[in-house]
Amino acid sequence: MILKPQIEDLKTIGYYLGKVIIGLGLFMFLPIIVGIIFREINPILDFSLGILICLSAGGALIFFCKTERDLNWMQGMIVVSLSWLVASILGAVPFYLSHHWASFLDACFDSMSGFATTGLVLVQDLDHLSYSHNIWRHLIMFMGGQGIVVVALSFLVKGMSGAFKMYVGEAREEKILPNVISTARFIWLVSILYFILFTLALGVVGWLNGMKPANAFFHGACIFMAAFDTGGFAPQSQNILYYHSFPFEIITITIMILGAMNFKMHYHIWAGNRREILRDIETITFFTTVMLTFAITAIGLERMGIYPAPLVLFRKGFFQLISAHTGTGYTTIYSSQFINGWGNLALVGIISAMALGGSASSTTGGIKMLRIGIVFKALREDIKRIVLPENAILVQKFHHIKEIFLDDKQVRAALLITLSYLMLYGIGSLVGMLFGYPFLNSLFESTSAAANVGLSCGITDVGMPAALKITYMVQMWAGRLEFISVFALIGFIIAWVKGR
């Protein structure tokens, strides 16, 4: 028998959801500060209304749902899944008011794309978007990469038990420091220090390339936030191609790789334990799959002859490949070139890289290197069982920060999430084909949405069907949260309808 959720469950969920909404509203003050600096009156009004809505909605939830109870596992998962849906709607309000989005659905699409660190866009006339709205586009990526709930953990949530359940619900399981709130604050510390360093580096390169200082450092800040949080939004419609700078691309690649690394790995690097990079199963798997997928992509590009010079082939091919594999979505070519110039083999290399993703407990999406490494280890163990004598005893271990014994539970969990991602990629592809798009194009766009990448072959457009926009939004949401909290929300709704 399915038990029906109680009113107390709804109150606890509403109370903590209200705190997350308050946190979102407070972050809207930052675009207002940018608007004051650049004297943008209308954007200030847009974000003022956004703040009013967030503080009113969040305050109402906290007032009417006030409780002293801590979150249980089910409630924590539901708060997370609802937080991302609500954030995409409330975060879209300033977008829609700017009149750079054709509909509120389009504004919600870009808001979900930002929070899920995907990078697919429906914004119109991006090159003339205000500084305030542009910084909000990148700020929501920064928030989404760290985790919307990490914001609440860092500043608004006191309970350790409930905090950990929300943290896990956001597709993170590893505590870097003794408690999860300290871990959340460490994530912000890392991000802010990198932000200062790389904003300066990108700003200086842009300045030396002829940009005005204020503009150069503004672009540097925006590019860092999207690159480190493996998002893909850029201040200009030409994306990274706009800068026509090899040093700019090198710095961006570095940021993308850092963003795709496990935050626990960042901690060990900062602590001086740099040997972990060469020993950890995630980094080994990442560099192996990068080489394999780049080999496929490079062979495909060489056959097409689109880049006759080897250096140009490497520069164009490797940048898009790293952008795909880290789940960032930055590009130095136009979307149409993927279909019209790259050919099927190179496209398969990029799709494979997007599907695989980066490290667990990072800002990237996709299946993740830890799961790929575990599945490969399990496969190798099964082959050994067949080859070795029946009485042989096999003990399989892998190194992930520490030595871990491989067991069936880990393999099953890795396979289940891997299969869930493959199904999500496939479902989005089928929906795309139902609307008349070719198979490879549909698979490319679906994988990009579900793996939170943001590269596009041209399907994502203002004129695409509303049902396809919603499909991609659901893929971005489910892919970013890695299914568990989404399944919890679906189960909660079923229990509410059918429970006794």
Helices and strands as residue ranges (DSSP letters): H 7-27, H 29-37, H 41-64, H 73-90, H 93-97, H 104-115, G 126-128, H 131-146, H 148-155, H 160-169, H 180-208, H 213-228, G 239-243, H 246-259, H 263-270, H 276-279, H 281-304, H 310-325, H 335-340, H 343-356, H 369-387, E 397-399, E 403-405, H 408-434, H 439-450, H 466-481, H 484-498
